[in-house]
């Protein structure tokens, strides 16, 4: 009887250890699966912010801009962060996202050459000059003038503004639909390389309402030119 009782006790201890070990394995697997699930949820949430840069999604982008949001868009050179240039809250948000000094000016983007006169002075330019340069990978630096509808607090202390009309239909449709100018700057942390692919600034996606994917941009870094009206 003593031998039988000892065997039973040993079997009981082994069964307990087996259940404990199985329970530990299951707990670890559950924790790992939960972590994996949470990671997938975050990744899916990030991917849910990405849209193709097509006119089908332009109205959504326009609404985001009008609501004071920051979006990421392709241009004819690089990916950029864009917002309503007349919303100082949105403009400040861009500075925060990039970690950019507030003393560093932002350019604006408009839909068409004829829109430029709403934001800057063009009277002193040779006739047809802007039409020969724009749309294109050029930032034209112009005097604001007293008639500019831009907020005085945009680039304070400067009487000039860099103006772009990119050769990219998507961003021009957004600018046209917003009925304003877009504040536009490269989609990257200040001082870091510019972005030619949305993956280049994936660490900043969470700060944008939407990211519009135009693929890998062929123009690449360093193709944008800047021209000042004082040269003409």
FENZI-V44254 format. One record per run of one state. SS is the DSSP state (H for helix, E for strand, C for the rest). FROM is the first residue (numbers start at 1). TO is the last residue. If there is no record, write none. Layout:
<<SS & FROM & TO> <SS & FROM & TO>>
This chain:
<<C & 1 & 1> <H & 2 & 47> <C & 48 & 49> <E & 50 & 52> <C & 53 & 54> <H & 55 & 66> <C & 67 & 70> <E & 71 & 74> <C & 75 & 78> <E & 79 & 84> <C & 85 & 87> <H & 88 & 98> <C & 99 & 106> <E & 107 & 109> <C & 110 & 112> <H & 113 & 118> <C & 119 & 128> <H & 129 & 133> <C & 134 & 137> <E & 138 & 143> <C & 144 & 159> <E & 160 & 164> <C & 165 & 168> <H & 169 & 178> <C & 179 & 181> <E & 182 & 186> <C & 187 & 197> <H & 198 & 207> <C & 208 & 209> <E & 210 & 213> <C & 214 & 224> <E & 225 & 228> <H & 229 & 231> <C & 232 & 232>>
